[in-house]
Amino acid sequence: MTEIRLLHNPQCSKSRSALDILQAAGADPEVVRYLDHPPTRAELEHIVDHLDRDPAELVRKDKHFKDLGLDAADYTTRDAVIELLLEHPRLMERPVAVKGDRVVLGRPPELVNDLID
């Protein structure tokens, strides 16, 4: 099985579920705690360019987003999403699973099954 990278937040139940699903299927994903090791510009570009959804869905519109005074309408394009997540990695939706040129946002977590051979 080709290597799967999981951008993971262990405090998130969806992220923990995605990891459990991958491991139960026999995958041994590289787990990256993205809050401790935020993705680089190149990694974010790869993620956004291969994401199976609209780039705006990669941005969490949570309390932190609102506390920063941000407007979701400003973060709909590829470049705007990348710039935002470089500055505020905490706003990245999780989990994100990457396998080569395939990127899945694990919402719901079962979507990571798409990366299992």
Secondary structure, DSSP 8 states (H G I E B T S, - for coil): ----EEEE-TT-HHHHHHHHHHHHTT---EEEETTTS---HHHHHHHHHHBSS-GGGGB--SHHHHHTT--GGGS-SHHHHHHHHHH-GGGB-S-EEEETTEEEE-SSGGGGGGG--
